[in-house]
């Protein structure tokens, strides 16, 4: 299985709801690191899984949408806690429509909210 990954950094704000998480219940910023990983068992005629330039451009569009925003104010987070678990799934759903992916494989979005803590959403995509 081949894998390719691209990372992007951005800052966004949120506050957690529905529980008592101390300071996390108040508006605060995170310096996020987003990593998109694509896995597939074959390469195209050029020896690519997906062109890195295409991945980078799609990631830039998605990151621009969230950059410097308060996640709680965005429609994607209506009625849900803006956790990094939900956030990684929301980004996955946006990315699946932004990139032309080969056949069927695996797409993973990994999202760090600091240097040691991350959540991911990983799911098969494609023909199967």
Secondary structure as the mmCIF struct_conf table of DSSP 4:
data_model
#
loop_
_struct_conf.conf_type_id
_struct_conf.id
_struct_conf.beg_label_comp_id
_struct_conf.beg_label_asym_id
_struct_conf.beg_label_seq_id
_struct_conf.end_label_comp_id
_struct_conf.end_label_asym_id
_struct_conf.end_label_seq_id
STRN STRN1 UNK A 2 UNK A 14
BEND BEND1 UNK A 18 UNK A 19
HELX_RH_3T_P HELX_RH_3T_P1 UNK A 22 UNK A 25
BEND BEND2 UNK A 26 UNK A 26
STRN STRN2 UNK A 28 UNK A 40
BEND BEND3 UNK A 41 UNK A 41
TURN_TY1_P TURN_TY1_P1 UNK A 45 UNK A 46
BEND BEND4 UNK A 47 UNK A 47
BEND BEND5 UNK A 49 UNK A 50
HELX_RH_AL_P HELX_RH_AL_P1 UNK A 52 UNK A 66
TURN_TY1_P TURN_TY1_P2 UNK A 67 UNK A 68
STRN STRN3 UNK A 70 UNK A 70
HELX_RH_3T_P HELX_RH_3T_P2 UNK A 71 UNK A 73
BEND BEND6 UNK A 74 UNK A 74
HELX_RH_3T_P HELX_RH_3T_P3 UNK A 75 UNK A 77
TURN_TY1_P TURN_TY1_P3 UNK A 78 UNK A 79
BEND BEND7 UNK A 80 UNK A 80
HELX_RH_AL_P HELX_RH_AL_P2 UNK A 84 UNK A 96
TURN_TY1_P TURN_TY1_P4 UNK A 97 UNK A 98
BEND BEND8 UNK A 99 UNK A 99
BEND BEND9 UNK A 103 UNK A 104
STRN STRN4 UNK A 105 UNK A 112
BEND BEND10 UNK A 113 UNK A 116
STRN STRN5 UNK A 118 UNK A 125
BEND BEND11 UNK A 126 UNK A 126
#
